[in-house]
Each structure stands twice: as C-alpha cells, then as structure tokens.
Amino acid sequence: MEKIRYAIAGSSGRMGRTLIEAVQQDAGASLVAALEHGSSPFLGKDAGELVGAPCGVRITADLDAALADADCLIDFTRPEGTLEHLAACRRHGVGLVIGTTGFSAQGKGAIEAAAQEIPIVFAPNMAVGVNAVFRLLDVAARILDEGYDIEVIEAHHRHKVDAPSGTALRMGEVVAAALGRDLSECAVYGREGHTGERPATQIGFSTIRGGDIVGDHTVLFAGAGERIEITHKSASRMPYALGALRAGRFMHGHKCGLFDMQDVLGLK
C-alpha cells in the first residue's frame, strides 16, 4: 500500500504533537516534514521525540524544503500562518488539510482561489463524531422548526484565541440553513443587562474558556415543557488528528477542489 507523505505545521504545539503521534501509528502514513516558526526552540530537534518516538525527521522552518517530498500538509495553526502555508502548497502542488479557524472573509477567499489549483479539505472540526453531529443537527432543526429556542454553548481551554469556536459557528450555520435563516442576521453572541424578550428566530451563542478543556459543544432546543440537547465532548485531540488523516487519504488522488469533512465522510 502506498503511504501518504505528510508534513505537519505547528509541530511542537498540542495539536501538532497529536498529529505526529497519529501519523506514526498509521500504517498508511509517513511523516516527511515537521514545521515550526523561525524562532522556535524546537528547530533541529527530532519531531518524533516530542511524542517519545524518534523518527529522524528534524523540525524546520524551511517551508519550501519541507514541502518538497510531501503529498499533504496538515495545518491546525493560526490564520496568518495557514495563509502563508497555503501559498507555498500552491507553489509546490501539495494538498492541504486545514483545521485552523478564525479566518476573515478575505482569508476564506484565498483558500477558495487556491482550491482551483490544489486539493484542500477545509473544515472547522475534523473529528468524525462532530461531523455526525452536524448531520443530526440538520435533521433536528427541520423537525423542531416551530416553538423551540436555539442556543449553542461551547467550552474550550484557556489558550484558545477565537470565540465562538469555528465548530460552534458551523453548528449555528447548519441549524440556520435548515430553518431557512441567515445566521449573520439572527445570531447573538452574548447577553448583558436589560435585553428584552428573546426573539423567536434568534440563535444564541455562549462561550466558556478555562483550564484544559479540549472542546465541548452543545446545541440546545428549548421548547415549552421540554429540552432537547445534542452534545459532543472531546476527551483528547486524537479524534481531530484521525479525522485529518482521513481527510488526507480522501484528498489523495484529487488534483484540485475545495472539500469539507462532509465530503470526506460521504455525507453529501
């Protein structure tokens, strides 16, 4: 079986280390490059040592060299870094799996443009379970389309820099689309003071940041005399890494195109 050759961005971070571990445990995957920024203290170190399994791949800041032998770059960093990596992948014809969130409209436009030349899987959450929840939310929203108030509650670790999470926003988008609403017009991101009565079409978001919470998401449908809650809780980052590798396998063989995890899982 041909192994897919992966490069990993942000390799010394929490998600980067989990991705290295996942690649090393996958018989169909090979780690060929590990990237970090130019001032990282991990430059030159064996990437496998970060997870207790040396592999001979040295961490580098040389993006072009890192992509020379790669089939796919997996990126769970930050928008500015991901867009730099996007341009390099475009130059080298390397596929890109993007788990980064918090892009501006301009950044999303750059991703769409690059997908005309290289294959890209871009999703706010790579976990298979979360993507199953997206499908469940679509069904639930269509059934609970009258008489139910909808709230999205999410919790993450203290280090997360964007809020609400990309996953929470995607959950809101799925629900809004199922109900024929525009999320930009019906979303509210926090409440304080005398807010008045809640509009029936509103979709509310609540954000919690603290400790080492990997990621909890709940969508609450609150009706008269009952509540329906659809929840996903992550106990580790491994589900995101395994989903990213699955995305890489799906993408392998595609010459170009913009995909998400619903494509990867055959849910479209």
PyRosetta script that sets phi, psi and omega in degrees:
from pyrosetta import init, pose_from_sequence

init()
pose = pose_from_sequence("MEKIRYAIAGSSGRMGRTLIEAVQQDAGASLVAALEHGSSPFLGKDAGELVGAPCGVRITADLDAALADADCLIDFTRPEGTLEHLAACRRHGVGLVIGTTGFSAQGKGAIEAAAQEIPIVFAPNMAVGVNAVFRLLDVAARILDEGYDIEVIEAHHRHKVDAPSGTALRMGEVVAAALGRDLSECAVYGREGHTGERPATQIGFSTIRGGDIVGDHTVLFAGAGERIEITHKSASRMPYALGALRAGRFMHGHKCGLFDMQDVLGLK")
pose.set_psi(1, 131.2)
pose.set_omega(1, 179.1)
pose.set_phi(2, -69.4)
pose.set_psi(2, 129.1)
pose.set_omega(2, 178.9)
pose.set_phi(3, -85.5)
pose.set_psi(3, 140.4)
pose.set_omega(3, 174.9)
pose.set_phi(4, -84.8)
pose.set_psi(4, 130.4)
pose.set_omega(4, -175.5)
pose.set_phi(5, -93.9)
pose.set_psi(5, 114.8)
pose.set_omega(5, -174.7)
pose.set_phi(6, -105.6)
pose.set_psi(6, 140.5)
pose.set_omega(6, 164.2)
pose.set_phi(7, -109.9)
pose.set_psi(7, 144.0)
pose.set_omega(7, -177.1)
pose.set_phi(8, -123.5)
pose.set_psi(8, 125.5)
pose.set_omega(8, 176.6)
pose.set_phi(9, -87.3)
pose.set_psi(9, 152.0)
pose.set_omega(9, 179.5)
pose.set_phi(10, 59.5)
pose.set_psi(10, 43.6)
pose.set_omega(10, -168.0)
pose.set_phi(11, -66.6)
pose.set_psi(11, -23.6)
pose.set_omega(11, -178.3)
pose.set_phi(12, -90.7)
pose.set_psi(12, -5.4)
pose.set_omega(12, 179.5)
pose.set_phi(13, -77.8)
pose.set_psi(13, 177.5)
pose.set_omega(13, -178.1)
pose.set_phi(14, -59.8)
pose.set_psi(14, -46.9)
pose.set_omega(14, -179.7)
pose.set_phi(15, -72.7)
pose.set_psi(15, -37.3)
pose.set_omega(15, 179.4)
pose.set_phi(16, -59.9)
pose.set_psi(16, -43.2)
pose.set_omega(16, 179.7)
pose.set_phi(17, -65.0)
pose.set_psi(17, -39.3)
pose.set_omega(17, 178.6)
pose.set_phi(18, -65.3)
pose.set_psi(18, -37.9)
pose.set_omega(18, 177.8)
pose.set_phi(19, -65.2)
pose.set_psi(19, -41.8)
pose.set_omega(19, 177.3)
pose.set_phi(20, -59.1)
pose.set_psi(20, -46.1)
pose.set_omega(20, 179.1)
pose.set_phi(21, -60.6)
pose.set_psi(21, -43.4)
pose.set_omega(21, -178.8)
pose.set_phi(22, -64.3)
pose.set_psi(22, -42.0)
pose.set_omega(22, 178.8)
pose.set_phi(23, -63.3)
pose.set_psi(23, -42.6)
pose.set_omega(23, -178.7)
pose.set_phi(24, -64.9)
pose.set_psi(24, -27.2)
pose.set_omega(24, -178.8)
pose.set_phi(25, -89.6)
pose.set_psi(25, -6.4)
pose.set_omega(25, -176.1)
pose.set_phi(26, -99.1)
pose.set_psi(26, 117.5)
pose.set_omega(26, -178.1)
pose.set_phi(27, -65.6)
pose.set_psi(27, -19.5)
pose.set_omega(27, -179.0)
pose.set_phi(28, -98.4)
pose.set_psi(28, 12.0)
pose.set_omega(28, -176.0)
pose.set_phi(29, -129.0)
pose.set_psi(29, 151.8)
pose.set_omega(29, 177.5)
pose.set_phi(30, -138.5)
pose.set_psi(30, 132.3)
pose.set_omega(30, 176.4)
pose.set_phi(31, -87.3)
pose.set_psi(31, 118.1)
pose.set_omega(31, -179.6)
pose.set_phi(32, -112.4)
pose.set_psi(32, -14.8)
pose.set_omega(32, -179.5)
pose.set_phi(33, -158.6)
pose.set_psi(33, 146.5)
pose.set_omega(33, 176.8)
pose.set_phi(34, -133.9)
pose.set_psi(34, 124.6)
pose.set_omega(34, -172.8)
pose.set_phi(35, -108.4)
pose.set_psi(35, 146.9)
pose.set_omega(35, 171.1)
pose.set_phi(36, -147.4)
pose.set_psi(36, 165.8)
pose.set_omega(36, 178.7)
pose.set_phi(37, -71.3)
pose.set_psi(37, 162.6)
pose.set_omega(37, -170.9)
pose.set_phi(38, -63.1)
pose.set_psi(38, -20.8)
pose.set_omega(38, -179.5)
pose.set_phi(39, -103.7)
pose.set_psi(39, 11.2)
pose.set_omega(39, -178.0)
pose.set_phi(40, -66.9)
pose.set_psi(40, 136.8)
pose.set_omega(40, 177.2)
pose.set_phi(41, -72.5)
pose.set_psi(41, -7.9)
pose.set_omega(41, -177.9)
pose.set_phi(42, -91.5)
pose.set_psi(42, -4.3)
pose.set_omega(42, -179.2)
pose.set_phi(43, -57.0)
pose.set_psi(43, 134.2)
pose.set_omega(43, 178.9)
pose.set_phi(44, 88.2)
pose.set_psi(44, -12.6)
pose.set_omega(44, 179.7)
pose.set_phi(45, -80.3)
pose.set_psi(45, 155.9)
pose.set_omega(45, 175.8)
pose.set_phi(46, -70.6)
pose.set_psi(46, 122.0)
pose.set_omega(46, -176.5)
pose.set_phi(47, -60.5)
pose.set_psi(47, -34.7)
pose.set_omega(47, -178.8)
pose.set_phi(48, -66.7)
pose.set_psi(48, -25.4)
pose.set_omega(48, 179.1)
pose.set_phi(49, -63.8)
pose.set_psi(49, -22.7)
pose.set_omega(49, 178.7)
pose.set_phi(50, -64.0)
pose.set_psi(50, -24.0)
pose.set_omega(50, 180.0)
pose.set_phi(51, -120.4)
pose.set_psi(51, 17.2)
pose.set_omega(51, 175.1)
pose.set_phi(52, 78.3)
pose.set_psi(52, 19.8)
pose.set_omega(52, -178.7)
pose.set_phi(53, -142.5)
pose.set_psi(53, 81.5)
pose.set_omega(53, -178.5)
pose.set_phi(54, -50.9)
pose.set_psi(54, 141.8)
pose.set_omega(54, -174.8)
pose.set_phi(55, -133.3)
pose.set_psi(55, -4.9)
pose.set_omega(55, 178.9)
pose.set_phi(56, 87.6)
pose.set_psi(56, -1.8)
pose.set_omega(56, 178.5)
pose.set_phi(57, -94.1)
pose.set_psi(57, 118.3)
pose.set_omega(57, -177.5)
pose.set_phi(58, -89.4)
pose.set_psi(58, 138.8)
pose.set_omega(58, 178.8)
pose.set_phi(59, -70.6)
pose.set_psi(59, 133.6)
pose.set_omega(59, -174.0)
pose.set_phi(60, -137.0)
pose.set_psi(60, 160.1)
pose.set_omega(60, 172.9)
pose.set_phi(61, -106.7)
pose.set_psi(61, 1.1)
pose.set_omega(61, -178.5)
pose.set_phi(62, -84.0)
pose.set_psi(62, 95.1)
pose.set_omega(62, -173.5)
pose.set_phi(63, -63.8)
pose.set_psi(63, -44.6)
pose.set_omega(63, -177.8)
pose.set_phi(64, -64.9)
pose.set_psi(64, -41.3)
pose.set_omega(64, 178.4)
pose.set_phi(65, -65.9)
pose.set_psi(65, -38.4)
pose.set_omega(65, -178.5)
pose.set_phi(66, -64.2)
pose.set_psi(66, -33.5)
pose.set_omega(66, -176.1)
pose.set_phi(67, -88.7)
pose.set_psi(67, -7.2)
pose.set_omega(67, -174.1)
pose.set_phi(68, -59.6)
pose.set_psi(68, -34.7)
pose.set_omega(68, -177.1)
pose.set_phi(69, -114.1)
pose.set_psi(69, 12.7)
pose.set_omega(69, -174.5)
pose.set_phi(70, -96.6)
pose.set_psi(70, 146.4)
pose.set_omega(70, 170.2)
pose.set_phi(71, -90.1)
pose.set_psi(71, -30.9)
pose.set_omega(71, -171.6)
pose.set_phi(72, -151.7)
pose.set_psi(72, 137.1)
pose.set_omega(72, 171.4)
pose.set_phi(73, -106.0)
pose.set_psi(73, 130.4)
pose.set_omega(73, 174.3)
pose.set_phi(74, -104.2)
pose.set_psi(74, 127.7)
pose.set_omega(74, -172.8)
pose.set_phi(75, -130.6)
pose.set_psi(75, 113.8)
pose.set_omega(75, 173.2)
pose.set_phi(76, -123.2)
pose.set_psi(76, 51.8)
pose.set_omega(76, -174.9)
pose.set_phi(77, -103.7)
pose.set_psi(77, -119.8)
pose.set_omega(77, 178.2)
pose.set_phi(78, -130.1)
pose.set_psi(78, 157.6)
pose.set_omega(78, -172.6)
pose.set_phi(79, -51.6)
pose.set_psi(79, -45.1)
pose.set_omega(79, -176.5)
pose.set_phi(80, -63.9)
pose.set_psi(80, -39.7)
pose.set_omega(80, 177.8)
pose.set_phi(81, -70.0)
pose.set_psi(81, -41.8)
pose.set_omega(81, -179.2)
pose.set_phi(82, -61.6)
pose.set_psi(82, -40.4)
pose.set_omega(82, -179.7)
pose.set_phi(83, -66.6)
pose.set_psi(83, -34.1)
pose.set_omega(83, 174.2)
pose.set_phi(84, -64.9)
pose.set_psi(84, -43.4)
pose.set_omega(84, 178.9)
pose.set_phi(85, -66.4)
pose.set_psi(85, -35.4)
pose.set_omega(85, 178.2)
pose.set_phi(86, -58.6)
pose.set_psi(86, -45.9)
pose.set_omega(86, -179.3)
pose.set_phi(87, -62.9)
pose.set_psi(87, -38.7)
pose.set_omega(87, 179.6)
pose.set_phi(88, -69.1)
pose.set_psi(88, -40.9)
pose.set_omega(88, 177.4)
pose.set_phi(89, -61.1)
pose.set_psi(89, -37.8)
pose.set_omega(89, 178.6)
pose.set_phi(90, -64.3)
pose.set_psi(90, -40.6)
pose.set_omega(90, 179.1)
pose.set_phi(91, -64.3)
pose.set_psi(91, -38.3)
pose.set_omega(91, -174.0)
pose.set_phi(92, -95.7)
pose.set_psi(92, -5.0)
pose.set_omega(92, -178.2)
pose.set_phi(93, 69.0)
pose.set_psi(93, 33.8)
pose.set_omega(93, -177.7)
pose.set_phi(94, -101.6)
pose.set_psi(94, 135.4)
pose.set_omega(94, 177.0)
pose.set_phi(95, -67.6)
pose.set_psi(95, 156.8)
pose.set_omega(95, -174.9)
pose.set_phi(96, -136.2)
pose.set_psi(96, 127.8)
pose.set_omega(96, 172.2)
pose.set_phi(97, -105.1)
pose.set_psi(97, 117.9)
pose.set_omega(97, -174.9)
pose.set_phi(98, -110.5)
pose.set_psi(98, 114.4)
pose.set_omega(98, 173.3)
pose.set_phi(99, -107.1)
pose.set_psi(99, 0.9)
pose.set_omega(99, 177.9)
pose.set_phi(100, -65.8)
pose.set_psi(100, 143.6)
pose.set_omega(100, 176.5)
pose.set_phi(101, -122.5)
pose.set_psi(101, 171.4)
pose.set_omega(101, 176.3)
pose.set_phi(102, 90.7)
pose.set_psi(102, 19.3)
pose.set_omega(102, 179.3)
pose.set_phi(103, -72.1)
pose.set_psi(103, 146.4)
pose.set_omega(103, 170.7)
pose.set_phi(104, -78.0)
pose.set_psi(104, 171.8)
pose.set_omega(104, 176.8)
pose.set_phi(105, -60.3)
pose.set_psi(105, -37.0)
pose.set_omega(105, 178.9)
pose.set_phi(106, -64.9)
pose.set_psi(106, -41.7)
pose.set_omega(106, 178.6)
pose.set_phi(107, -63.9)
pose.set_psi(107, -42.8)
pose.set_omega(107, 177.3)
pose.set_phi(108, -63.1)
pose.set_psi(108, -35.7)
pose.set_omega(108, 177.3)
pose.set_phi(109, -64.0)
pose.set_psi(109, -37.9)
pose.set_omega(109, 178.5)
pose.set_phi(110, -65.3)
pose.set_psi(110, -37.7)
pose.set_omega(110, 177.9)
pose.set_phi(111, -65.6)
pose.set_psi(111, -44.1)
pose.set_omega(111, 179.0)
pose.set_phi(112, -61.8)
pose.set_psi(112, -39.4)
pose.set_omega(112, 179.7)
pose.set_phi(113, -66.8)
pose.set_psi(113, -42.5)
pose.set_omega(113, -179.5)
pose.set_phi(114, -65.1)
pose.set_psi(114, -30.8)
pose.set_omega(114, -178.9)
pose.set_phi(115, -67.7)
pose.set_psi(115, -9.0)
pose.set_omega(115, 173.2)
pose.set_phi(116, -73.8)
pose.set_psi(116, -15.5)
pose.set_omega(116, -175.3)
pose.set_phi(117, -120.5)
pose.set_psi(117, -28.1)
pose.set_omega(117, -179.3)
pose.set_phi(118, -133.0)
pose.set_psi(118, 157.1)
pose.set_omega(118, 176.1)
pose.set_phi(119, -78.1)
pose.set_psi(119, 135.7)
pose.set_omega(119, -179.8)
pose.set_phi(120, -135.2)
pose.set_psi(120, 130.5)
pose.set_omega(120, 167.1)
pose.set_phi(121, -106.8)
pose.set_psi(121, 117.0)
pose.set_omega(121, -175.3)
pose.set_phi(122, -124.6)
pose.set_psi(122, 113.8)
pose.set_omega(122, -176.7)
pose.set_phi(123, -146.0)
pose.set_psi(123, 143.2)
pose.set_omega(123, 179.6)
pose.set_phi(124, -70.3)
pose.set_psi(124, -18.9)
pose.set_omega(124, 178.5)
pose.set_phi(125, -151.6)
pose.set_psi(125, 125.6)
pose.set_omega(125, -176.6)
pose.set_phi(126, -90.8)
pose.set_psi(126, -10.0)
pose.set_omega(126, -176.8)
pose.set_phi(127, -65.1)
pose.set_psi(127, 133.0)
pose.set_omega(127, -179.8)
pose.set_phi(128, -60.7)
pose.set_psi(128, -40.8)
pose.set_omega(128, -179.4)
pose.set_phi(129, -62.4)
pose.set_psi(129, -40.2)
pose.set_omega(129, 178.8)
pose.set_phi(130, -63.9)
pose.set_psi(130, -39.9)
pose.set_omega(130, -179.9)
pose.set_phi(131, -70.3)
pose.set_psi(131, -28.1)
pose.set_omega(131, 170.8)
pose.set_phi(132, -65.9)
pose.set_psi(132, -38.6)
pose.set_omega(132, 177.9)
pose.set_phi(133, -63.2)
pose.set_psi(133, -38.9)
pose.set_omega(133, 176.9)
pose.set_phi(134, -55.5)
pose.set_psi(134, -43.6)
pose.set_omega(134, 179.7)
pose.set_phi(135, -67.0)
pose.set_psi(135, -40.1)
pose.set_omega(135, 178.3)
pose.set_phi(136, -63.1)
pose.set_psi(136, -37.4)
pose.set_omega(136, 179.8)
pose.set_phi(137, -66.3)
pose.set_psi(137, -38.0)
pose.set_omega(137, 177.6)
pose.set_phi(138, -60.7)
pose.set_psi(138, -45.4)
pose.set_omega(138, 179.6)
pose.set_phi(139, -65.7)
pose.set_psi(139, -46.7)
pose.set_omega(139, -177.6)
pose.set_phi(140, -61.8)
pose.set_psi(140, -43.1)
pose.set_omega(140, -177.7)
pose.set_phi(141, -63.4)
pose.set_psi(141, -37.1)
pose.set_omega(141, 179.4)
pose.set_phi(142, -68.0)
pose.set_psi(142, -32.6)
pose.set_omega(142, 178.3)
pose.set_phi(143, -78.0)
pose.set_psi(143, -41.1)
pose.set_omega(143, -175.2)
pose.set_phi(144, -97.7)
pose.set_psi(144, 49.0)
pose.set_omega(144, -172.4)
pose.set_phi(145, -85.3)
pose.set_psi(145, -7.1)
pose.set_omega(145, 178.6)
pose.set_phi(146, -137.1)
pose.set_psi(146, 135.3)
pose.set_omega(146, 174.0)
pose.set_phi(147, 83.1)
pose.set_psi(147, 11.9)
pose.set_omega(147, -179.4)
pose.set_phi(148, -126.6)
pose.set_psi(148, 130.0)
pose.set_omega(148, 173.9)
pose.set_phi(149, -89.2)
pose.set_psi(149, 142.1)
pose.set_omega(149, -172.1)
pose.set_phi(150, -119.0)
pose.set_psi(150, 127.7)
pose.set_omega(150, 178.8)
pose.set_phi(151, -131.3)
pose.set_psi(151, 139.5)
pose.set_omega(151, 177.0)
pose.set_phi(152, -112.9)
pose.set_psi(152, 122.1)
pose.set_omega(152, -178.0)
pose.set_phi(153, -118.4)
pose.set_psi(153, 127.2)
pose.set_omega(153, -179.9)
pose.set_phi(154, -134.4)
pose.set_psi(154, 149.0)
pose.set_omega(154, 179.2)
pose.set_phi(155, -136.2)
pose.set_psi(155, 135.8)
pose.set_omega(155, 178.0)
pose.set_phi(156, -141.6)
pose.set_psi(156, 171.3)
pose.set_omega(156, -180.0)
pose.set_phi(157, -64.5)
pose.set_psi(157, 164.7)
pose.set_omega(157, -175.1)
pose.set_phi(158, -66.3)
pose.set_psi(158, -17.9)
pose.set_omega(158, -175.8)
pose.set_phi(159, -87.7)
pose.set_psi(159, -10.1)
pose.set_omega(159, -177.4)
pose.set_phi(160, -67.5)
pose.set_psi(160, 134.5)
pose.set_omega(160, -170.2)
pose.set_phi(161, -102.1)
pose.set_psi(161, -12.6)
pose.set_omega(161, -179.9)
pose.set_phi(162, -115.4)
pose.set_psi(162, 149.2)
pose.set_omega(162, -180.0)
pose.set_phi(163, -152.4)
pose.set_psi(163, 139.6)
pose.set_omega(163, -8.7)
pose.set_phi(164, -63.6)
pose.set_psi(164, 166.9)
pose.set_omega(164, 179.4)
pose.set_phi(165, -64.1)
pose.set_psi(165, 157.0)
pose.set_omega(165, 176.5)
pose.set_phi(166, -60.0)
pose.set_psi(166, -34.2)
pose.set_omega(166, 178.5)
pose.set_phi(167, -66.3)
pose.set_psi(167, -43.8)
pose.set_omega(167, 178.7)
pose.set_phi(168, -61.5)
pose.set_psi(168, -42.8)
pose.set_omega(168, 178.9)
pose.set_phi(169, -63.2)
pose.set_psi(169, -40.6)
pose.set_omega(169, 178.8)
pose.set_phi(170, -65.0)
pose.set_psi(170, -38.1)
pose.set_omega(170, 175.9)
pose.set_phi(171, -59.7)
pose.set_psi(171, -43.8)
pose.set_omega(171, 177.7)
pose.set_phi(172, -63.1)
pose.set_psi(172, -39.1)
pose.set_omega(172, 179.0)
pose.set_phi(173, -64.4)
pose.set_psi(173, -42.0)
pose.set_omega(173, 179.9)
pose.set_phi(174, -62.2)
pose.set_psi(174, -46.7)
pose.set_omega(174, -179.4)
pose.set_phi(175, -64.5)
pose.set_psi(175, -46.0)
pose.set_omega(175, -179.0)
pose.set_phi(176, -60.9)
pose.set_psi(176, -43.6)
pose.set_omega(176, 179.9)
pose.set_phi(177, -62.5)
pose.set_psi(177, -41.0)
pose.set_omega(177, 179.7)
pose.set_phi(178, -63.7)
pose.set_psi(178, -29.3)
pose.set_omega(178, -178.2)
pose.set_phi(179, -95.7)
pose.set_psi(179, 0.2)
pose.set_omega(179, -179.9)
pose.set_phi(180, 73.4)
pose.set_psi(180, 28.2)
pose.set_omega(180, 179.8)
pose.set_phi(181, -109.2)
pose.set_psi(181, 160.3)
pose.set_omega(181, 174.2)
pose.set_phi(182, -101.4)
pose.set_psi(182, 115.1)
pose.set_omega(182, -175.3)
pose.set_phi(183, -59.4)
pose.set_psi(183, -34.7)
pose.set_omega(183, -179.2)
pose.set_phi(184, -63.0)
pose.set_psi(184, -21.4)
pose.set_omega(184, -178.9)
pose.set_phi(185, -98.4)
pose.set_psi(185, -22.0)
pose.set_omega(185, -174.3)
pose.set_phi(186, -114.2)
pose.set_psi(186, -4.5)
pose.set_omega(186, -177.9)
pose.set_phi(187, -80.8)
pose.set_psi(187, 145.3)
pose.set_omega(187, 170.8)
pose.set_phi(188, -131.6)
pose.set_psi(188, 132.0)
pose.set_omega(188, -172.4)
pose.set_phi(189, -111.7)
pose.set_psi(189, 65.7)
pose.set_omega(189, 179.1)
pose.set_phi(190, 111.2)
pose.set_psi(190, 149.8)
pose.set_omega(190, -178.3)
pose.set_phi(191, -135.3)
pose.set_psi(191, 145.8)
pose.set_omega(191, 178.6)
pose.set_phi(192, -157.7)
pose.set_psi(192, 145.3)
pose.set_omega(192, 176.2)
pose.set_phi(193, 75.1)
pose.set_psi(193, -155.8)
pose.set_omega(193, -178.2)
pose.set_phi(194, -82.6)
pose.set_psi(194, 96.0)
pose.set_omega(194, -173.0)
pose.set_phi(195, -91.1)
pose.set_psi(195, -12.8)
pose.set_omega(195, -175.9)
pose.set_phi(196, 78.1)
pose.set_psi(196, 176.4)
pose.set_omega(196, -178.2)
pose.set_phi(197, -66.6)
pose.set_psi(197, 144.7)
pose.set_omega(197, -177.4)
pose.set_phi(198, -71.1)
pose.set_psi(198, 125.1)
pose.set_omega(198, 175.5)
pose.set_phi(199, -64.5)
pose.set_psi(199, 141.9)
pose.set_omega(199, -175.2)
pose.set_phi(200, -64.0)
pose.set_psi(200, -29.3)
pose.set_omega(200, -176.0)
pose.set_phi(201, -92.6)
pose.set_psi(201, 2.0)
pose.set_omega(201, -176.8)
pose.set_phi(202, -70.6)
pose.set_psi(202, 143.6)
pose.set_omega(202, 169.5)
pose.set_phi(203, -118.3)
pose.set_psi(203, 115.1)
pose.set_omega(203, -174.7)
pose.set_phi(204, -95.9)
pose.set_psi(204, 149.8)
pose.set_omega(204, 177.4)
pose.set_phi(205, -125.2)
pose.set_psi(205, 133.9)
pose.set_omega(205, 175.6)
pose.set_phi(206, -125.3)
pose.set_psi(206, 134.6)
pose.set_omega(206, -174.4)
pose.set_phi(207, -120.9)
pose.set_psi(207, 133.0)
pose.set_omega(207, 176.1)
pose.set_phi(208, -120.3)
pose.set_psi(208, 134.9)
pose.set_omega(208, 175.8)
pose.set_phi(209, -130.5)
pose.set_psi(209, 126.0)
pose.set_omega(209, 178.0)
pose.set_phi(210, 177.2)
pose.set_psi(210, 150.1)
pose.set_omega(210, 173.3)
pose.set_phi(211, 56.7)
pose.set_psi(211, -139.2)
pose.set_omega(211, -176.8)
pose.set_phi(212, -116.1)
pose.set_psi(212, 29.7)
pose.set_omega(212, -179.9)
pose.set_phi(213, -59.7)
pose.set_psi(213, 121.0)
pose.set_omega(213, -177.8)
pose.set_phi(214, -70.0)
pose.set_psi(214, -45.3)
pose.set_omega(214, 178.6)
pose.set_phi(215, 166.2)
pose.set_psi(215, 115.1)
pose.set_omega(215, 175.4)
pose.set_phi(216, -121.5)
pose.set_psi(216, 135.0)
pose.set_omega(216, 179.5)
pose.set_phi(217, -136.7)
pose.set_psi(217, 131.9)
pose.set_omega(217, 176.3)
pose.set_phi(218, -134.2)
pose.set_psi(218, 134.4)
pose.set_omega(218, 169.0)
pose.set_phi(219, -110.2)
pose.set_psi(219, 121.6)
pose.set_omega(219, -176.6)
pose.set_phi(220, -104.9)
pose.set_psi(220, 124.8)
pose.set_omega(220, 171.2)
pose.set_phi(221, -106.8)
pose.set_psi(221, 107.2)
pose.set_omega(221, -174.8)
pose.set_phi(222, -105.9)
pose.set_psi(222, 112.9)
pose.set_omega(222, 179.3)
pose.set_phi(223, -112.5)
pose.set_psi(223, -171.6)
pose.set_omega(223, 178.5)
pose.set_phi(224, -77.1)
pose.set_psi(224, 109.1)
pose.set_omega(224, 176.7)
pose.set_phi(225, 84.1)
pose.set_psi(225, 4.3)
pose.set_omega(225, 178.0)
pose.set_phi(226, -156.9)
pose.set_psi(226, 157.5)
pose.set_omega(226, 175.5)
pose.set_phi(227, -135.4)
pose.set_psi(227, 135.0)
pose.set_omega(227, 174.0)
pose.set_phi(228, -114.9)
pose.set_psi(228, 127.4)
pose.set_omega(228, -179.5)
pose.set_phi(229, -123.3)
pose.set_psi(229, 128.8)
pose.set_omega(229, 174.3)
pose.set_phi(230, -113.5)
pose.set_psi(230, 117.3)
pose.set_omega(230, -169.3)
pose.set_phi(231, -127.4)
pose.set_psi(231, 142.2)
pose.set_omega(231, 169.3)
pose.set_phi(232, -128.6)
pose.set_psi(232, 131.8)
pose.set_omega(232, 177.7)
pose.set_phi(233, -126.1)
pose.set_psi(233, 131.9)
pose.set_omega(233, 178.7)
pose.set_phi(234, -101.1)
pose.set_psi(234, 126.7)
pose.set_omega(234, 177.6)
pose.set_phi(235, -92.7)
pose.set_psi(235, -17.3)
pose.set_omega(235, 177.9)
pose.set_phi(236, -155.4)
pose.set_psi(236, 174.6)
pose.set_omega(236, 178.9)
pose.set_phi(237, -87.9)
pose.set_psi(237, -4.8)
pose.set_omega(237, -176.8)
pose.set_phi(238, -60.0)
pose.set_psi(238, -38.2)
pose.set_omega(238, 177.8)
pose.set_phi(239, -58.9)
pose.set_psi(239, -34.3)
pose.set_omega(239, 178.0)
pose.set_phi(240, -68.1)
pose.set_psi(240, -40.5)
pose.set_omega(240, -179.9)
pose.set_phi(241, -66.6)
pose.set_psi(241, -43.9)
pose.set_omega(241, 179.9)
pose.set_phi(242, -64.7)
pose.set_psi(242, -37.4)
pose.set_omega(242, 175.8)
pose.set_phi(243, -65.2)
pose.set_psi(243, -37.8)
pose.set_omega(243, 179.3)
pose.set_phi(244, -65.2)
pose.set_psi(244, -39.8)
pose.set_omega(244, 177.2)
pose.set_phi(245, -66.6)
pose.set_psi(245, -37.3)
pose.set_omega(245, 176.3)
pose.set_phi(246, -63.8)
pose.set_psi(246, -38.1)
pose.set_omega(246, 176.2)
pose.set_phi(247, -64.3)
pose.set_psi(247, -39.7)
pose.set_omega(247, 178.2)
pose.set_phi(248, -63.0)
pose.set_psi(248, -40.3)
pose.set_omega(248, 178.1)
pose.set_phi(249, -65.6)
pose.set_psi(249, -41.1)
pose.set_omega(249, 178.6)
pose.set_phi(250, -61.6)
pose.set_psi(250, -42.4)
pose.set_omega(250, -174.2)
pose.set_phi(251, -72.8)
pose.set_psi(251, -26.8)
pose.set_omega(251, -176.4)
pose.set_phi(252, -61.7)
pose.set_psi(252, 124.5)
pose.set_omega(252, -177.6)
pose.set_phi(253, 103.8)
pose.set_psi(253, -20.9)
pose.set_omega(253, 173.8)
pose.set_phi(254, -81.3)
pose.set_psi(254, 135.6)
pose.set_omega(254, 179.7)
pose.set_phi(255, -83.0)
pose.set_psi(255, -30.4)
pose.set_omega(255, 178.9)
pose.set_phi(256, -164.9)
pose.set_psi(256, 175.9)
pose.set_omega(256, 177.6)
pose.set_phi(257, 125.7)
pose.set_psi(257, 151.4)
pose.set_omega(257, 177.7)
pose.set_phi(258, -107.4)
pose.set_psi(258, 120.3)
pose.set_omega(258, -175.9)
pose.set_phi(259, -125.8)
pose.set_psi(259, 163.4)
pose.set_omega(259, 170.3)
pose.set_phi(260, -128.9)
pose.set_psi(260, -175.5)
pose.set_omega(260, -175.9)
pose.set_phi(261, -70.6)
pose.set_psi(261, -22.0)
pose.set_omega(261, 174.5)
pose.set_phi(262, -65.2)
pose.set_psi(262, -35.6)
pose.set_omega(262, 173.5)
pose.set_phi(263, -66.2)
pose.set_psi(263, -47.0)
pose.set_omega(263, -177.3)
pose.set_phi(264, -57.9)
pose.set_psi(264, -40.0)
pose.set_omega(264, -175.9)
pose.set_phi(265, -89.9)
pose.set_psi(265, 1.3)
pose.set_omega(265, 179.1)
pose.set_phi(266, 68.0)
pose.set_psi(266, 33.8)
pose.set_omega(266, -176.8)
pose.set_phi(267, -97.8)
pose.set_psi(267, 1.8)
pose.set_omega(267, 179.0)
pose.set_phi(268, -98.3)
pose.dump_pdb("model.pdb")
